[in-house]
Amino acid sequence: MNEVAREFALLKKADGKVLYGEGPFTAQESCPQPGDGVAFYVNDFALSDAKPWKVPSSVRVLDRVPGCSGGLDVDWDDLSVGGFAQVFSEINQAIIKGEIDKSVPVATERGKISGGGVACILEKLNTKEKAFFPYAWVSGDSGFCGLTPEVLFNFRKGRLNTMALAGTAKADEQEVFAFDEKEIREHEFVAQTLVSKLSDIGMVTKRERSILDLGALVHFHTPIEVFLYGDKNIDDLIKRLHPTPALGPLPRTQQTMEDLIGWRERLGCPGYFGAPFGVYDEGEFHAVVTIRGVHWDGDDISVPSGCGVIEASRLVNEWRELGLKRAAVKRSFGI
Protein backbone atom coordinates (compact mmCIF):
# COMPACT_ATOMS: atom_id res chain seq x y z
CA MET A 1 0.00 0.00 0.00
CA ASN A 2 2.15 2.87 -1.27
CA GLU A 3 -0.54 5.47 -1.92
CA VAL A 4 -2.99 7.11 0.47
CA ALA A 5 -6.53 5.83 -0.04
CA ARG A 6 -9.40 8.28 -0.51
CA GLU A 7 -11.45 6.77 2.29
CA PHE A 8 -10.00 4.97 5.30
CA ALA A 9 -9.81 4.72 9.07
CA LEU A 10 -6.96 3.62 11.28
CA LEU A 11 -6.36 3.26 14.99
CA LYS A 12 -3.68 1.80 17.21
CA LYS A 13 -5.23 -0.73 19.59
CA ALA A 14 -4.30 -1.47 23.18
CA ASP A 15 -2.11 -4.38 22.03
CA GLY A 16 -0.04 -1.99 19.88
CA LYS A 17 -1.38 -3.16 16.51
CA VAL A 18 -2.51 -0.48 14.06
CA LEU A 19 -5.79 -1.60 12.49
CA TYR A 20 -6.55 -0.13 9.08
CA GLY A 21 -9.92 -0.23 7.32
CA GLU A 22 -10.44 0.93 3.77
CA GLY A 23 -13.70 2.14 2.25
CA PRO A 24 -16.23 2.29 0.93
CA PHE A 25 -17.78 1.96 4.40
CA THR A 26 -21.21 0.69 5.35
CA ALA A 27 -22.78 2.74 8.16
CA GLN A 28 -24.90 1.11 10.85
CA GLU A 29 -26.61 2.18 14.06
CA SER A 30 -25.32 -0.42 16.51
CA CYS A 31 -22.09 -2.15 17.39
CA PRO A 32 -21.49 -5.44 15.55
CA GLN A 33 -21.87 -8.74 17.32
CA PRO A 34 -18.97 -11.19 17.86
CA GLY A 35 -18.27 -12.90 14.57
CA ASP A 36 -19.43 -9.94 12.47
CA GLY A 37 -15.92 -8.65 11.86
CA VAL A 38 -14.41 -5.20 12.29
CA ALA A 39 -16.17 -1.85 12.57
CA PHE A 40 -14.84 1.62 13.36
CA TYR A 41 -16.77 3.99 15.61
CA VAL A 42 -16.68 7.51 14.14
CA ASN A 43 -18.81 10.28 15.62
CA ASP A 44 -18.58 13.97 16.44
CA PHE A 45 -18.36 15.51 19.91
CA ALA A 46 -22.14 15.95 20.11
CA LEU A 47 -22.72 12.30 19.03
CA SER A 48 -25.03 13.57 16.29
CA ASP A 49 -24.39 10.72 13.82
CA ALA A 50 -27.22 8.19 14.13
CA LYS A 51 -25.11 5.58 12.30
CA PRO A 52 -21.62 5.97 13.78
CA TRP A 53 -20.44 2.40 13.17
CA LYS A 54 -18.51 2.29 9.91
CA VAL A 55 -17.86 -1.18 8.47
CA PRO A 56 -14.90 -1.15 6.04
CA SER A 57 -14.70 -3.06 2.77
CA SER A 58 -11.32 -4.46 3.76
CA VAL A 59 -9.18 -4.61 6.90
CA ARG A 60 -5.52 -5.19 7.59
CA VAL A 61 -2.88 -4.64 10.25
CA LEU A 62 -0.39 -1.97 9.22
CA ASP A 63 3.35 -2.12 9.75
CA ARG A 64 3.57 1.49 8.64
CA VAL A 65 1.05 4.24 7.90
CA PRO A 66 1.31 5.33 4.25
CA GLY A 67 2.40 8.88 3.55
CA CYS A 68 5.26 11.02 2.31
CA SER A 69 8.33 12.41 3.99
CA GLY A 70 8.84 16.11 4.57
CA GLY A 71 6.71 18.77 6.16
CA LEU A 72 3.52 20.61 5.29
CA ASP A 73 3.62 24.34 4.56
CA VAL A 74 0.77 26.28 6.14
CA ASP A 75 -0.07 29.97 6.16
CA TRP A 76 -1.51 30.39 9.63
CA ASP A 77 -4.11 32.99 10.56
CA ASP A 78 -3.52 35.12 13.64
CA LEU A 79 -5.42 33.75 16.64
CA SER A 80 -6.89 36.48 18.80
CA VAL A 81 -7.54 35.94 22.50
CA GLY A 82 -10.70 38.08 22.40
CA GLY A 83 -13.30 35.40 21.68
CA PHE A 84 -11.71 32.94 24.07
CA ALA A 85 -11.52 35.59 26.81
CA GLN A 86 -15.28 36.22 26.48
CA VAL A 87 -16.10 32.51 26.77
CA PHE A 88 -13.65 32.19 29.69
CA SER A 89 -15.49 34.99 31.46
CA GLU A 90 -18.88 33.36 30.88
CA ILE A 91 -17.59 30.06 32.30
CA ASN A 92 -16.23 31.89 35.34
CA GLN A 93 -19.60 33.53 35.92
CA ALA A 94 -21.32 30.13 35.73
CA ILE A 95 -18.85 28.77 38.30
CA ILE A 96 -19.44 31.73 40.63
CA LYS A 97 -23.23 31.20 40.38
CA GLY A 98 -22.77 27.53 41.28
CA GLU A 99 -24.11 26.29 37.94
CA ILE A 100 -20.95 24.34 37.07
CA ASP A 101 -17.67 23.33 38.69
CA LYS A 102 -15.77 23.10 35.42
CA SER A 103 -16.00 23.37 31.65
CA VAL A 104 -13.56 22.97 28.77
CA PRO A 105 -13.39 25.73 26.13
CA VAL A 106 -11.41 25.13 22.93
CA ALA A 107 -9.22 27.53 20.97
CA THR A 108 -8.58 26.64 17.33
CA GLU A 109 -5.74 27.87 15.16
CA ARG A 110 -6.59 27.91 11.45
CA GLY A 111 -4.65 28.24 8.23
CA LYS A 112 -4.32 27.41 4.53
CA ILE A 113 -2.12 24.64 3.16
CA SER A 114 0.39 26.31 0.82
CA GLY A 115 2.75 23.44 0.14
CA GLY A 116 2.81 19.66 0.44
CA GLY A 117 -0.23 17.47 0.98
CA VAL A 118 -2.15 15.59 3.65
CA ALA A 119 0.08 12.56 3.07
CA CYS A 120 2.87 14.51 4.77
CA ILE A 121 0.74 14.68 7.93
CA LEU A 122 -0.24 11.03 7.83
CA GLU A 123 3.37 9.89 7.62
CA LYS A 124 3.95 11.45 11.05
CA LEU A 125 1.57 8.91 12.59
CA ASN A 126 4.44 6.41 12.47
CA THR A 127 5.57 6.90 16.05
CA LYS A 128 7.35 4.43 18.31
CA GLU A 129 6.16 6.18 21.46
CA LYS A 130 4.02 3.71 23.42
CA ALA A 131 2.08 6.48 25.17
CA PHE A 132 0.54 7.73 21.92
CA PHE A 133 -2.30 6.15 19.93
CA PRO A 134 -2.29 7.14 16.22
CA TYR A 135 -5.75 7.63 14.73
CA ALA A 136 -7.11 8.86 11.41
CA TRP A 137 -10.34 9.22 9.47
CA VAL A 138 -10.09 10.30 5.85
CA SER A 139 -13.07 10.82 3.57
CA GLY A 140 -12.21 12.37 0.23
CA ASP A 141 -10.64 15.80 0.69
CA SER A 142 -11.52 16.08 4.39
CA GLY A 143 -10.53 14.27 7.51
CA PHE A 144 -8.63 14.35 10.77
CA CYS A 145 -5.76 12.51 12.39
CA GLY A 146 -3.71 12.67 15.53
CA LEU A 147 -1.48 11.16 18.16
CA THR A 148 -3.59 11.00 21.29
CA PRO A 149 -2.39 9.88 24.72
CA GLU A 150 -5.94 9.61 26.05
CA VAL A 151 -7.90 6.33 25.97
CA LEU A 152 -11.66 6.66 26.35
CA PHE A 153 -11.87 3.00 27.33
CA ASN A 154 -10.86 -0.50 26.35
CA PHE A 155 -13.49 -3.22 26.82
CA ARG A 156 -13.00 -6.96 26.65
CA LYS A 157 -14.58 -9.92 28.44
CA GLY A 158 -16.30 -7.94 31.15
CA ARG A 159 -13.32 -5.76 31.99
CA LEU A 160 -13.12 -2.05 31.22
CA ASN A 161 -9.96 0.05 31.42
CA THR A 162 -9.98 3.82 31.24
CA MET A 163 -7.92 6.72 32.56
CA ALA A 164 -8.01 10.20 34.02
CA LEU A 165 -5.66 12.42 32.03
CA ALA A 166 -5.76 16.04 33.09
CA GLY A 167 -3.38 18.72 34.28
CA THR A 168 -0.69 20.00 31.91
CA ALA A 169 2.76 21.55 32.15
CA LYS A 170 5.95 21.91 30.14
CA ALA A 171 8.34 19.03 30.59
CA ASP A 172 11.00 21.23 32.18
CA GLU A 173 8.49 22.29 34.85
CA GLN A 174 7.76 18.71 35.96
CA GLU A 175 9.26 19.10 39.44
CA VAL A 176 7.08 22.10 40.27
CA PHE A 177 4.08 20.61 38.43
CA ALA A 178 4.02 17.66 40.86
CA PHE A 179 2.98 20.08 43.64
CA ASP A 180 0.74 22.47 41.68
CA GLU A 181 -2.49 22.59 43.68
CA LYS A 182 -4.59 23.94 40.81
CA GLU A 183 -3.45 21.21 38.39
CA ILE A 184 -3.87 18.49 41.03
CA ARG A 185 -7.38 19.75 41.84
CA GLU A 186 -8.33 19.74 38.15
CA HIS A 187 -7.01 16.21 37.76
CA GLU A 188 -8.81 14.89 40.84
CA PHE A 189 -12.07 16.42 39.54
CA VAL A 190 -11.63 14.21 36.50
CA ALA A 191 -10.56 11.05 38.34
CA GLN A 192 -13.30 11.17 40.97
CA THR A 193 -15.97 11.92 38.39
CA LEU A 194 -14.93 8.86 36.38
CA VAL A 195 -15.09 6.68 39.50
CA SER A 196 -18.59 7.93 40.29
CA LYS A 197 -19.75 7.30 36.70
CA LEU A 198 -18.55 3.69 36.84
CA SER A 199 -19.16 2.57 40.42
CA ASP A 200 -22.76 1.49 39.78
CA ILE A 201 -21.86 -0.83 36.88
CA GLY A 202 -18.82 -2.62 38.26
CA MET A 203 -16.09 -2.97 40.84
CA VAL A 204 -13.78 0.01 40.36
CA THR A 205 -10.08 0.13 41.12
CA LYS A 206 -8.44 3.57 40.96
CA ARG A 207 -4.65 3.46 40.73
CA GLU A 208 -2.23 6.03 42.08
CA ARG A 209 -1.79 9.34 40.29
CA SER A 210 1.46 9.63 38.35
CA ILE A 211 3.03 11.97 35.80
CA LEU A 212 2.91 10.94 32.14
CA ASP A 213 5.87 12.34 30.21
CA LEU A 214 4.97 13.04 26.57
CA GLY A 215 8.15 14.78 25.56
CA ALA A 216 7.39 18.50 25.36
CA LEU A 217 4.49 18.25 27.83
CA VAL A 218 3.62 16.29 30.96
CA HIS A 219 0.20 15.36 32.37
CA PHE A 220 -1.19 13.83 35.51
CA HIS A 221 -2.39 10.29 34.77
CA THR A 222 -4.54 7.91 36.83
CA PRO A 223 -5.41 4.43 35.43
CA ILE A 224 -8.87 3.11 36.34
CA GLU A 225 -10.00 -0.51 35.96
CA VAL A 226 -13.55 -1.83 36.23
CA PHE A 227 -14.78 -5.42 36.50
CA LEU A 228 -18.30 -5.05 35.17
CA TYR A 229 -21.42 -6.53 36.73
CA GLY A 230 -22.88 -8.53 33.84
CA ASP A 231 -22.95 -7.78 30.12
CA LYS A 232 -22.83 -4.16 28.99
CA ASN A 233 -23.77 -2.58 25.68
CA ILE A 234 -20.83 -0.79 24.05
CA ASP A 235 -23.01 2.00 22.69
CA ASP A 236 -24.29 2.66 26.22
CA LEU A 237 -20.75 2.66 27.61
CA ILE A 238 -19.69 5.25 25.03
CA LYS A 239 -22.56 7.54 26.01
CA ARG A 240 -21.76 7.03 29.69
CA LEU A 241 -18.08 7.91 29.33
CA HIS A 242 -18.16 10.57 26.60
CA PRO A 243 -17.19 13.28 26.98
CA THR A 244 -14.49 12.41 29.46
CA PRO A 245 -14.48 14.68 32.51
CA ALA A 246 -11.20 16.06 31.13
CA LEU A 247 -13.08 17.44 28.10
CA GLY A 248 -16.63 17.81 29.36
CA PRO A 249 -18.48 19.95 31.91
CA LEU A 250 -18.94 19.13 35.58
CA PRO A 251 -21.63 18.35 36.39
CA ARG A 252 -22.61 16.88 33.04
CA THR A 253 -26.25 17.63 32.35
CA GLN A 254 -28.17 18.33 29.17
CA GLN A 255 -27.92 22.06 29.88
CA THR A 256 -24.20 22.13 30.67
CA MET A 257 -23.48 20.04 27.57
CA GLU A 258 -25.53 22.40 25.41
CA ASP A 259 -23.62 25.33 26.89
CA LEU A 260 -20.27 23.67 26.17
CA ILE A 261 -21.21 22.77 22.60
CA GLY A 262 -22.38 26.37 22.09
CA TRP A 263 -19.05 27.73 23.37
CA ARG A 264 -17.13 25.33 21.13
CA GLU A 265 -19.13 26.40 18.06
CA ARG A 266 -18.61 30.11 18.82
CA LEU A 267 -14.85 29.51 19.00
CA GLY A 268 -14.81 27.57 15.70
CA CYS A 269 -13.89 24.21 17.19
CA PRO A 270 -13.91 21.29 14.69
CA GLY A 271 -16.83 18.98 15.40
CA TYR A 272 -14.64 15.90 15.76
CA PHE A 273 -12.22 17.37 18.30
CA GLY A 274 -12.45 15.50 21.61
CA ALA A 275 -14.87 12.97 20.14
CA PRO A 276 -14.77 9.20 20.70
CA PHE A 277 -13.00 7.24 17.98
CA GLY A 278 -12.79 3.48 18.25
CA VAL A 279 -12.61 0.09 16.64
CA TYR A 280 -14.50 -3.11 17.41
CA ASP A 281 -12.63 -6.30 16.59
CA GLU A 282 -14.01 -9.73 17.52
CA GLY A 283 -15.45 -8.89 20.93
CA GLU A 284 -12.92 -6.24 21.92
CA PHE A 285 -13.59 -2.50 21.68
CA HIS A 286 -10.85 0.08 21.97
CA ALA A 287 -11.64 3.80 21.84
CA VAL A 288 -9.53 6.92 22.18
CA VAL A 289 -10.30 10.61 22.59
CA THR A 290 -9.46 12.61 19.47
CA ILE A 291 -7.11 15.21 20.93
CA ARG A 292 -3.59 16.20 19.82
CA GLY A 293 -4.69 16.21 16.20
CA VAL A 294 -5.03 18.03 12.90
CA HIS A 295 -8.30 18.60 11.01
CA TRP A 296 -8.62 19.55 7.35
CA ASP A 297 -11.14 20.21 4.61
CA GLY A 298 -9.51 20.78 1.26
CA ASP A 299 -6.76 23.35 1.81
CA ASP A 300 -8.29 24.57 5.07
CA ILE A 301 -6.48 23.17 8.10
CA SER A 302 -6.94 23.62 11.84
CA VAL A 303 -5.29 22.63 15.13
CA PRO A 304 -7.59 22.86 18.17
CA SER A 305 -6.64 22.70 21.85
CA GLY A 306 -8.76 22.67 25.00
CA CYS A 307 -8.23 23.51 28.66
CA GLY A 308 -10.12 22.72 31.83
CA VAL A 309 -11.45 25.87 33.52
CA ILE A 310 -12.20 25.65 37.25
CA GLU A 311 -12.54 28.29 39.97
CA ALA A 312 -8.75 28.57 40.39
CA SER A 313 -8.08 29.04 36.66
CA ARG A 314 -6.57 32.28 35.34
CA LEU A 315 -6.92 33.49 31.75
CA VAL A 316 -3.23 34.13 31.12
CA ASN A 317 -2.25 30.66 32.34
CA GLU A 318 -4.95 28.86 30.34
CA TRP A 319 -4.14 30.79 27.15
CA ARG A 320 -0.49 29.80 27.61
CA GLU A 321 -1.43 26.14 28.12
CA LEU A 322 -3.54 26.15 24.94
CA GLY A 323 -0.61 27.51 22.96
CA LEU A 324 1.76 24.90 24.38
CA LYS A 325 -0.60 22.11 23.33
CA ARG A 326 -1.00 23.41 19.78
CA ALA A 327 2.74 23.94 19.45
CA ALA A 328 3.35 20.32 20.48
CA VAL A 329 0.91 19.12 17.80
CA LYS A 330 2.46 21.30 15.12
CA ARG A 331 5.93 19.99 15.95
CA SER A 332 4.69 16.39 15.86
CA PHE A 333 3.20 16.82 12.38
CA GLY A 334 5.83 19.05 10.84
CA ILE A 335 3.55 22.06 10.36
N, C-alpha and C positions, 0 to 999 in steps of 0.2 A: 504494500500500500504506500506508494510514493507521493500521491497527490492527495490534497485535502478534499474530502467529499462535500457535496453541497448540503447534505442533511445528515447530521450524526449527533450522538450523545456519548460522553465518556465520563467515567468516574472511577477513582481509586477506591477499592473496597478495604474493609478492615484487615483482610489478610495480605494486603499490599498489591494485589493484582489490579491492573487497570482494565476495566471491562468497557468494550467499545461496541456500540450498536449503530448500524447504518440504516438510513431510511430507504424507501418511504416508511413512515411509521403509521401504525393503526392505533387510534386513540380509544380508550375505554374508561368507564366510570370507576371501576373497582380494581383492587389489586388482584393479580392472577392467583390461581390456586396452585399448590405444589404439583409439578408435572406439566404446567402450562408454559414453562420456559421463562425467558427474561423479559422484564419490562422496566423502563425508566419512569421515575416519578418527576414530572416537570410542571411546576405551578408558580404563580407569582406570589408576592408577599401577602396579598389579600385573599389568596386561595380562590380566585374567581373562575378558574378553569373547571368546568363540570366534568371534563374527561382528561384528568391529568396523567393517566397511565399511558405511556407511549411504548407500543410494542414494535421493536425494530424488525426489519426484513432479514437482517443477518447480524450475528454476534460473534465477537472474537476477543481473546485476551491480547492486549498490546504489549510488546516489548518496548516500543517507543512511539510517542505521539507524533504523527506526521506534521511537517512544517518546513520552514526555511530558516537558515541562519541569518544573523544580522538583526538590526533593530528596526523599529517603526518610527517614522518621522511624523510628529503631530504638532500642529499649530494650536496651542492651548489658549482658550479664552481666559481673561482675568476673572478670578472668583472673588466677588465682593462679600464682606462679612455682614452687610446690612440685612439681607433676608434672614440669614441664620440668627442674627442677634435678635430680631423681632420674634422669631419662633422660640428662641431660648427664653426670652422674657415672658412669653405666654405660658411656657412650661413652668417657669418659676412661680408665676401667679397661681397656677393650678396646684402647685405643691403647697404654697402658703395657705390656700383655701382648704387644704386637706382633701382635694379631689383625687390626687395621685401622689405616690411616693417617688415615682421615677418615670421618665420616658426617654426615647432614643431618637433624636433628630438626626438627619442625614444631610451632609453637604456634598455636592457633586461637582467635580471639575469636568468641564467639557472642552472638546476641541474638534479639529478637522484633520483627518489623515492626509498628509501631504507627500508621503513617500513610503514605499514598502506595501505590504498587504497583511491581512489577518493571519496568514500562515506564519508570519514572523512572531506573532503573539503566541500562537498555539505551540510552537516549538519550545517555548519557555516552560511549558507544562512538564517537561522532562526533568524533574527534580529528583534527587536522591535523598532529600530530607524526609525522614520518617514522620515528622510532625505535620507535614502538609498533605492535603488530599486534593490532587488535581481534579477539576471538573470542567465540563464544557457542554454547551448546547448550541448547535449551529443549524440554522434554517435559512437557506438561501444567502442573502446578503446581510442578514442580521444574526445576532447571537450574543453569547456571553461566555466567559471562561474565567477560571481563577485557581488560586492555590490557597485553600482554606485550611486553617488549623482547627476549625470548630465542627465537631460531629453532633448532628441533631440527635440521632440514636442509632444503635445497631441492635437488631432483634433476631434472635434465633433460638428455637427450642425452649421457649418460655423464659428466656433471659434477655433483659434489656440493659444496654450500657449507654450512658450519656455522659455529659460533662457540664460543669459550670466554667465558662471562660470569660472573664471580665476583669477589668483593671488593666491599664496599659502604661508603659513607660519606655523610654529609650534604654537600650541595652546597657549603656555606660552609667545609668542611674539605678541599676538593679539593687545595689546595697541599700540605698535610701528608700527605694520603692517597697522593699520588704516590710517597712514600718510606716508606710503612708496610710494614715487612718481613713482618708477619704476613699482611696482606691480599695482598701480592705473592706470598708463598709459597702461599697458598690458591689464588690464581688460576693460578699455574704448575702446581700439582697438576692442575687441571682441563685446562689447555691441553695439557700433555704426555701426559696420559691419553688425550685425544681423538686426538692424533697417533698414539699407539701402537695405538689401536683401528682406525685407518684405514690404516696404512702397508702392511698386507698385501693390501689390495684396490685400491690405486691410488697414484698419485704425489701426495704431500701437499705443499702449500705453506702454511706457517704465517706469517702476517703479524706485524708488530710490535704489541706491546701498546700500547693507548691507553686513554684515559679517556672513557667514554660518559656524557654529561651528560643526565640524565632529569628535570631540573627540581629537585625536592626532594632527590633522591639521585643519586649518581654510582657507576659501576661500572668495573672494569677489563674491557676488551673486546679479544679477539684473533680476527680472522677467519681461517678455515681453509678452503682450497679443495682438492678432490681430483679428479683426472682418473682415473676408474675403469678398471681392467683388465677389459674385457669387460662383458657385461650383468649387472646385479644386480637381485635381487628386492626390491621395496620393503618387503614384510613383513619380510624378513631384515634390511634396513638399519635398520628401526625397532627391531627387537630388539637389534641391535648397538649402537645409539646411545642407546637409552632404558634406564635414566634417564641423563641427562647427568651427567658427573662433578660438575657443580655441585650436583646434587640427589640423587646416589646415593652409595653407599659406595665407598671405595677400600681394598683391591681389591674388585672386584665379583664375588662368588661367590654360589652359591645360599644359603649360610649367612649371608653379610653382608646379602644382600637380604632374607632372612627376618627377620633381626634388625631391619633398618630398617623394614620393613612393620609388624612388631610394635610398635616404638616409636611409629610414626605412629598406629596404631590406639589405643594406650594414651592418647595425647594428643588423641584425637578429631579427627584430621585428615580432611577430606573425601577420599573415594577418588579424585576426579578432580584433586586438586591436584598439580601437577608432572607430569601425564600428557601423552602426546603427543596433539596434536589437529591434524589436517591435512585437506587436500583434494587429490584427484587430478582433473586436468582435462586431458584429451587429451595424455597422455604426460608431463605435468609434475606433480610432487608437491611440495607445500609444507607443512611441519609446524612448529608452534610448541610451546613448553612452556607449559602452563597455569599460569603464576604471575601475580601482581599481579591477582588476581581475587576475585569474590564468588560464593558458592555459596548456594543456597536450596532449601528444601523446604516449600511452603506459606508460613506466616509465620515459619518458622525460617530464620535467615540466619547466615552465618559468613564470616569473613575470615581465612584462614590465612597464615602466613609461615614460611619456613624459613631456616636458617643453617648454614653449613659449619663443623663442629667438627673442628679439628686439634689437635696437641699444644700449640701456642701459644695456643689459645683460652682465654678467661676468661669465666666465667658472666655477670658483670655487663655485660661488653661485648656478648656475644651476645644477652642479653635486651634490651639497649638497641637493637641492630640490628633485632631482630624487631619491636619496637614502632615503629621508624621506618618499616619496610616497610609495616606495617598502616596506619599513619597516612597514608602516601602513597596507599594504595589507597582509604581512606575519603574522603580529599579529592577524589580523581579521580571518585568515584561519588556525591558529595554525601550521604554517610551519616556 
